[in-house]
Amino acid sequence: MAERAGIAINTLTRIERGDPGTSMAAWASVIFVLGLIENLRNMADPSRDMTGLMLEEERLPKRIRYHKEKQ
């Protein structure tokens, strides 16, 4: 697996252990070798990030006031 992904065996071991210090490029290489690259695309899709969407919605103003333009 490490050879096919183009990474060191130690890096693969860190990925298997879930080491957060492992580079995203190494993770992406392994995901590609496993044939799960579509999952990576879905993970990076902001429209599928429910938590992020809820946080963004909380930052929106609750009311919008329109000011009359001076004529």
SULCOR-V873264 format. One record per pair of residues at least 12 apart in sequence whose C-alpha atoms are under 10 Angstrom apart, sorted by the first residue. I is the first residue (numbers start at 1). J is the second residue. If there is no record, write none. Layout:
# SULCOR-V873264
i j
I J
I J
This chain:
# SULCOR-V873264
i j
1 29
1 30
1 33
1 34
2 26
2 29
2 30
2 33
4 29
4 30
4 32
4 33
4 34
5 25
5 26
5 27
5 28
5 29
5 30
5 31
5 32
5 33
5 34
6 26
6 29
6 30
6 33
7 25
7 26
7 27
7 29
7 30
8 26
11 23
11 26
11 27
12 26
12 27
12 30
14 27
15 27
15 30
27 40
28 40
